[in-house]
Structures are given as structure tokens and as C-alpha cells.
């Protein structure tokens, strides 16, 4: 009975679920990829502990890119300002970027890590499939 009432309310536009739900629910982004972040309107990421982040110094910025490409507005702080040294990359690599949201998000990680983790540029530990 409640489901029928909800259906009637939606059909007659007396009630609508959130727009993000209408956009993403039941689509491959949630059902196949399990990416429910697409249902969020907003998020927040802190830069306070950039140096000790177990996922890497670029992680907050990668999260921001990922969320922004899903249409999620991301707030952030600047507590990590001045805690990381930016280096000129030692070696230059060409990377083949997959033309997908995930590929472009990963490209942000690769780019930032090239400047924030110069020791990774001192050897060829990049995935050979990504090098040209």
C-alpha cells in the first residue's frame, strides 16, 4: 500500500526522489561498478595529514578529481599547505590514459606523484603497459 502511494505521488509529481538518485540508481555506475558515491551531492576531503597518508600524498586530490567527475561538489581544507616539497620530475614518461572517468582520475595521480614523489621517477617501476 505504501509503495503504491509512493508510485502515485511520483507519477503525479507530488514527490520526487533526489535528482542524483534519478540519474544514477539502477545504472551501470551503481549496479555494475558499485560506485554509490555518484549519489552524493557533496563531500569533504582534508589535506591535514598529506605526508602520513597511507594511500599517498596525492590521495586527497585524486579523491577530489574522482568525486568531481561524478558531479559531487567537494569541499577541502588547506591544513596540509607547506608540508610537501614539490620536485621537478627526474625522468619524463609518456602515459597512455584510458579515455574513461577512472583513466582521467588515475592520470591526476600519475601527474601529482611525478612532482610529489621524485624517487618514483628515478626508476622504471611504472606499469609497462602505461608507457609509450
Secondary structure, 3 states (H helix, E strand, C coil): CHHHHHHHHHHCCCCCCCHHHHHHCCCHHHHCCCCHHHHCCEEEECCCCCCCCCCCCCHHHHHHHHHHHCCCEEEECCCCCCCCCCCCCCCCCCECCCCCHHHHHHHHHHHHHHHHCHHHHHCCCCCHHHEC
